[in-house]
Amino acid sequence: MNPIRFQLDQSVEWLTAHSGLALIGLLLSHTRMAKRLIRYSLPGAQHPTVTHPDVVLAYLGLLCQGKSDFDQIEPFREDRFFAKSLGLKHVPSSPTLRQRLDLAAAHSYDWQTILLEESADLLHALNAPLTPVQATLPEGKTLSWLPLDLDVSPFDNSNTQKEGVSLTYKKVDGYAPFFAYLGQEGYGVNVNLREGSMHVQKEAAAFLSHSLDYARRITDSPLLVRMDAGNDALENLNVCLNENVDFIVKRNLRRESPEEWLMIARQDGMCCEEREGKRVYLGSMEWTDKKLERPIHVVYQVIERTMEADGQLLLVPRVEVQVFFTTLTCSPWQVIRLYRDHATSEQFHSELKTDLNLERLPSGKFATNDLVLCTGLVAYNLLRAIGQISLQEPDAPVRTKVNRRRVKTVIENLIWLASRMVEHARQTKLRFGRHSPWFPTFRRIYMSLSG
């Protein structure tokens, strides 16, 4: 059967392909972001026609559709639904959007602080479900912590002349922003854009301290800080000890010999022969340093291989060592299991980079890109919150059992949702099509946020 040839016509009705921005507007109405920005005095933009909240909220609406380029705001300037859903008086033009963000970023770090604080307060107000990790102590007691994962993720901005772009540890030109995520859901707590060549530990202690402050604005639950070997530094450990926060930090062995750890493991560790030619040693010991606030534990895993899995004998035994600093007193295998879950943060990086299209940042100015990235983290949290609320009831058309809905899935199914906006009798309605599979989920989320 040949496809039908349609007659094309243009209606006078207001149709939208991004009805999900109504959910974004509702979430933002639970924050004080607009009130704080409207009162902010910015030199060079004292009494602008397009207000500061209009600029920031419009850009958030853009980011929540996976669009990060400033020029992509232009098609929405005449879109009545876009303005109404986000509560905008004026939709900024592309030059206005760019110039206002440039001004704010060059003036101070205040807008970033407002965005991060309001994002944390929104998650607290929503009572967003946060899934903890658990471990069992030797006496049988089970403890829970909310993981706070800190990690650097290179952003590839090669072949550009942007300020701050330099060679990252991944051997590509770009930036090396620092991220902090809370809970197994991966809500963004803090972010700091950094030059690509900056060492991962530089200013890490201050970033960790600020991240703990933001996390405590969201929850009172015990926290478990997890950092990789690049952040093996006494100042990070002391920050956690002073803040009375548990941590697991992978140790950078530097010049320590694997054979030395093998000797320690043979003497004090527990050995398990997983197969012929492969022995795994687990153990822990107390560790102290004169610069450390108090003694902590060192957990180690040493793997000695004398034979490959296919039966090939090795002339020289191969030794692999992993060592972790921690305050936890549970068994070594549980500490290692808890740390391995830290790798999930790579998925969160991926969603920010690809789903929100933020890897290649839109400005040539470093400070502006830092502000853009903070705004992107807020958009990421808004979409994450919508995704987690959508999982609370089995009314989605695709009932795959998942614990976290990816940001891209939220954008495709709940943000890019077609409807017709109807204004009648001082009321504004959204009419969805007869066949709109995600409408029941959309309606439930909208009603829960409206209440």
C-alpha positions in Angstrom: 0.0 0.0 0.0 1.3 3.4 -1.0 1.5 6.1 1.7 -1.3 8.7 1.4 -0.5 12.1 0.0 -1.5 14.7 2.6 -2.9 18.2 1.9 -0.8 20.7 4.0 -2.5 23.5 5.9 -1.6 25.8 8.7 -4.0 26.3 11.6 -4.5 29.4 13.8 -4.5 27.2 16.9 -1.7 27.2 19.4 0.0 23.8 19.2 3.0 22.8 21.1 5.4 19.9 20.9 7.0 20.4 24.3 4.1 20.3 26.8 6.4 18.9 29.5 7.7 22.5 30.1 4.5 22.9 32.1 6.0 20.4 34.6 9.3 22.4 34.6 7.4 25.6 35.3 5.5 23.9 38.2 8.8 22.7 39.7 10.4 26.1 39.4 7.4 27.7 41.1 8.4 25.8 44.3 11.7 27.7 44.4 12.6 31.3 45.3 14.8 31.5 42.2 12.8 34.2 40.4 12.4 36.3 43.6 16.1 36.2 44.3 17.1 37.0 40.8 14.6 39.9 40.4 16.1 41.6 43.4 19.7 41.1 42.2 21.4 44.3 41.1 23.7 43.6 38.1 26.0 46.4 36.9 25.3 47.1 33.3 21.7 45.8 33.5 20.1 47.8 36.3 16.5 48.0 35.0 16.3 45.7 32.0 13.1 45.1 29.9 13.9 41.4 29.9 14.4 40.6 33.6 17.0 38.4 35.1 14.5 35.6 36.0 13.2 35.7 32.4 16.7 35.1 31.1 17.6 32.3 33.5 14.2 30.5 33.3 14.1 30.7 29.5 17.5 29.1 29.3 16.4 26.4 31.8 13.4 25.8 29.5 15.8 25.4 26.6 18.2 23.1 28.5 15.3 20.9 29.6 14.7 20.1 25.9 18.4 19.1 25.4 19.2 22.4 23.7 22.2 24.4 25.0 23.1 26.8 22.2 22.0 30.4 22.8 20.7 30.7 19.2 18.2 28.0 19.8 16.1 30.3 21.9 15.0 32.2 18.7 12.1 29.9 17.6 10.6 30.2 21.1 10.3 34.0 21.1 6.9 33.9 19.5 5.8 30.8 21.3 3.1 31.7 23.8 3.1 28.3 25.5 6.8 28.6 26.2 6.4 31.9 28.0 3.2 30.9 29.8 4.5 27.5 31.0 7.7 29.1 32.6 6.0 32.3 33.8 8.0 34.6 31.5 7.0 38.2 30.7 9.5 38.3 27.9 11.4 35.6 26.1 15.0 36.9 25.6 16.6 37.1 22.2 19.8 35.1 21.6 22.1 38.2 22.0 20.2 39.2 25.2 20.6 35.7 26.6 24.3 35.6 25.8 25.1 39.1 27.0 23.2 38.8 30.3 24.9 35.5 31.2 28.2 37.1 30.3 27.5 40.1 32.6 26.4 38.0 35.5 29.3 35.5 35.2 31.9 38.3 34.9 30.5 40.2 37.9 30.6 37.5 40.5 29.7 33.9 41.4 26.4 35.0 42.9 24.1 33.5 40.2 25.8 30.1 40.5 25.3 30.2 44.2 21.6 31.1 43.8 21.1 28.3 41.3 22.8 25.6 43.4 21.1 26.7 46.6 17.6 26.8 45.1 18.2 23.4 43.4 19.1 21.8 46.7 16.2 23.5 48.5 13.8 22.3 45.8 14.9 18.7 46.3 14.3 19.1 50.0 10.9 20.6 49.5 9.9 17.9 47.1 11.1 15.3 49.7 12.7 13.6 46.7 13.3 9.9 47.3 16.9 9.2 47.9 18.1 5.6 47.9 20.9 4.8 50.4 23.6 2.2 50.4 23.9 -0.3 53.2 26.4 -2.4 55.0 26.3 -4.8 57.9 28.7 -4.4 60.9 30.4 -7.4 62.5 27.9 -7.4 65.4 25.0 -7.7 62.9 23.8 -4.2 62.9 22.9 -2.8 59.4 23.8 0.9 58.7 22.7 3.1 55.8 24.3 6.1 54.1 23.4 8.3 51.2 26.4 8.2 48.8 27.9 11.5 47.9 30.0 10.8 44.8 32.6 13.3 43.7 34.4 12.9 40.4 36.0 14.8 37.5 34.7 14.2 34.0 36.6 15.7 31.0 34.5 17.7 28.5 35.9 17.4 24.9 36.0 20.9 23.4 38.8 20.3 20.9 39.3 22.4 17.8 38.0 25.5 19.6 39.6 28.7 20.9 37.5 28.9 24.1 39.0 30.4 27.2 40.3 27.7 29.6 40.4 24.9 27.1 43.6 22.8 27.5 44.8 19.3 27.4 42.9 17.0 29.9 44.1 13.7 31.4 42.1 11.9 28.6 44.5 13.5 26.1 41.8 15.7 24.5 41.5 19.5 24.6 38.7 20.6 26.8 37.5 21.3 30.3 37.7 19.1 33.5 34.6 20.0 35.6 34.2 18.6 39.1 30.8 17.1 39.9 29.1 15.9 43.1 26.0 13.6 43.0 23.8 12.5 45.9 22.0 9.2 46.3 21.8 6.3 44.0 19.4 8.4 41.9 22.3 10.7 41.2 20.9 14.2 41.9 23.4 16.9 41.2 24.6 18.7 44.3 27.5 20.8 43.1 29.6 21.5 40.0 32.6 23.6 39.3 34.0 24.1 35.8 37.8 23.9 35.7 40.5 24.2 33.0 41.3 21.0 31.3 44.9 20.9 32.5 44.1 21.5 36.2 45.0 18.7 38.5 42.1 16.8 39.9 43.1 17.5 43.5 43.5 21.3 43.1 40.8 23.1 45.2 39.2 19.7 45.8 38.9 20.2 49.6 37.0 23.4 49.2 34.7 21.8 46.6 34.1 18.8 48.9 33.2 21.2 51.8 30.7 23.1 49.7 29.2 19.9 48.4 28.7 18.7 51.9 26.9 22.0 52.7 24.6 21.6 49.7 23.9 17.9 50.5 22.9 18.8 54.0 20.4 21.3 52.6 18.7 18.4 51.0 18.8 15.7 53.7 19.7 15.0 57.3 20.7 11.4 56.6 24.2 10.1 57.2 26.5 10.7 54.1 29.2 8.5 52.6 31.7 10.4 50.5 33.3 8.4 47.7 36.3 9.7 45.7 38.8 8.0 43.4 42.6 7.8 43.7 43.1 11.2 42.1 41.7 12.7 45.3 43.9 10.7 47.7 45.0 13.6 49.9 45.0 14.2 53.6 43.2 17.5 53.3 40.2 15.7 51.8 40.2 13.1 54.6 40.4 15.8 57.2 37.5 17.7 55.7 35.4 14.5 56.1 36.7 13.8 59.6 36.0 17.4 60.8 32.5 17.2 59.3 31.9 13.9 60.9 31.2 12.2 57.5 32.1 8.7 56.6 34.1 8.2 53.4 35.8 5.7 51.1 38.7 7.1 49.1 40.7 4.9 46.8 44.4 5.2 47.7 47.0 6.2 45.1 49.8 3.7 45.6 52.3 6.1 44.0 55.7 4.4 44.3 54.5 1.6 46.7 55.4 -1.8 45.4 52.6 -4.3 44.8 54.9 -7.0 46.1 55.1 -5.2 49.5 51.3 -5.3 49.7 51.3 -9.0 48.8 53.6 -9.7 51.7 51.3 -7.8 54.1 48.2 -9.6 52.6 49.9 -13.0 53.0 50.7 -12.2 56.6 47.5 -10.5 57.8 44.9 -10.9 55.2 42.2 -13.6 54.4 43.0 -15.7 51.3 40.5 -17.1 48.9 41.5 -19.2 45.9 38.9 -18.3 43.3 40.4 -20.7 40.8 43.6 -22.5 40.1 46.3 -19.9 39.8 44.3 -17.0 41.2 44.4 -16.0 44.9 42.5 -13.0 46.3 43.6 -11.6 49.6 41.3 -9.3 51.6 42.2 -7.4 54.8 42.1 -4.2 56.8 44.3 -2.4 59.3 44.4 0.8 61.2 46.3 3.7 59.7 47.4 7.0 61.1 49.4 10.0 60.2 50.6 13.0 62.2 48.7 15.3 59.9 45.5 13.3 60.2 42.8 14.3 62.7 42.4 10.7 64.0 43.2 7.2 63.0 41.2 5.6 60.1 41.1 2.2 58.4 42.9 0.9 55.4 41.2 -1.8 53.4 43.1 -3.7 50.8 42.5 -6.3 48.0 45.5 -8.1 46.6 45.1 -10.4 43.6 47.9 -12.8 42.8 47.8 -14.6 39.5 50.2 -17.4 38.5 48.0 -18.8 35.8 45.6 -17.2 33.2 42.0 -18.2 33.1 42.7 -20.3 29.9 45.4 -22.3 31.7 48.5 -20.4 30.5 51.1 -20.4 33.2 52.9 -17.1 33.9 56.6 -16.9 34.3 56.3 -14.1 36.8 53.3 -13.9 39.1 51.1 -10.8 38.3 50.0 -8.9 41.3 47.1 -6.3 41.3 46.5 -4.1 44.4 43.6 -1.9 45.4 43.8 0.0 48.7 41.1 2.2 50.2 41.0 4.8 53.0 37.8 4.5 55.0 36.1 5.2 58.3 33.8 2.3 57.9 34.2 -0.7 60.3 32.3 -3.3 58.2 34.1 -6.2 56.5 36.6 -5.4 53.7 34.5 -7.0 50.9 31.6 -4.7 51.8 33.8 -1.6 51.7 35.0 -2.7 48.2 31.4 -3.4 47.1 30.3 0.1 48.3 33.2 1.7 46.4 32.5 -0.2 43.2 29.1 1.4 43.0 30.9 4.8 42.8 31.4 4.0 39.1 27.7 4.7 38.5 28.6 8.4 38.5 30.0 7.9 35.0 26.4 7.4 33.8 25.4 10.7 35.4 28.2 12.4 33.6 27.0 10.9 30.3 23.5 12.2 30.8 24.8 15.8 31.4 27.1 15.6 28.4 24.9 14.0 25.8 21.3 14.1 26.9 21.5 17.8 27.8 24.1 18.5 25.0 26.4 20.2 27.4 29.8 18.7 26.6 30.7 21.4 24.1 29.8 24.4 26.1 28.3 27.3 24.1 30.3 30.3 25.1 33.9 31.3 24.4 34.2 32.8 27.9 35.2 30.6 30.8 33.1 32.3 33.5 30.0 32.2 31.3 30.5 28.5 30.6 30.7 27.9 34.4 27.3 29.6 34.8 25.9 27.6 31.9 27.1 24.4 33.5 25.5 25.3 36.9 22.2 26.1 35.0 22.6 22.7 33.3 22.9 21.0 36.7 19.6 22.6 37.7 17.9 21.4 34.5 19.4 17.9 35.1 17.8 17.8 38.6 14.4 19.0 37.3 14.4 16.2 34.7 15.6 13.7 37.2 12.9 14.6 39.7 10.2 14.2 37.0 11.7 10.9 36.0 11.7 9.6 39.6 8.1 10.8 40.2 7.0 9.0 37.0 8.2 5.7 38.5 6.0 5.9 41.6 3.0 4.4 39.8 2.7 1.7 37.0 0.9 4.0 34.6 3.7 4.5 32.0 3.1 2.8 28.6 6.6 1.1 28.8 6.7 -0.8 32.1 10.3 -1.8 32.2 11.5 -2.3 35.8 14.1 0.4 36.5 15.2 2.3 39.5 16.1 5.4 37.7 14.7 6.9 34.5 17.3 8.3 32.2 17.2 12.0 31.4 17.0 11.4 27.7 13.9 9.2 28.3 12.2 11.9 30.3 12.8 14.5 27.5 11.6 12.2 24.8 8.5 11.0 26.5 7.4 13.7 29.0 8.9 16.9 27.7 8.4 16.4 24.0 4.7 15.8 24.4 2.3 17.3 21.9 -0.9 19.2 22.9 -3.1 22.2 22.0 -3.2 25.2 24.2 -6.8 26.6 24.6 -7.6 29.9 26.2 -11.3 30.3 27.1 -13.3 32.0 29.8 -10.1 33.2 31.6 -8.8 29.6 31.7 -5.9 28.0 29.9 -6.1 24.4 29.1 -3.9 21.8 27.4 -5.7 19.3 25.2 -3.9 16.2 24.4 -4.6 13.9 21.5 -6.8 10.8 21.6 -3.7 8.6 21.3 -1.3 10.0 23.9 0.2 7.0 25.7 2.1 9.1 28.3 -0.8 11.4 29.2 -1.9 9.4 32.3 1.7 9.7 33.7 1.9 13.3 32.7 -1.4 14.2 34.4 -0.4 12.3 37.6 2.9 14.2 37.8 1.2 17.5 37.1 -1.4 17.0 39.7 1.1 15.9 42.4 3.2 19.0 41.7 0.2 21.3 41.7 -0.9 20.1 45.1 
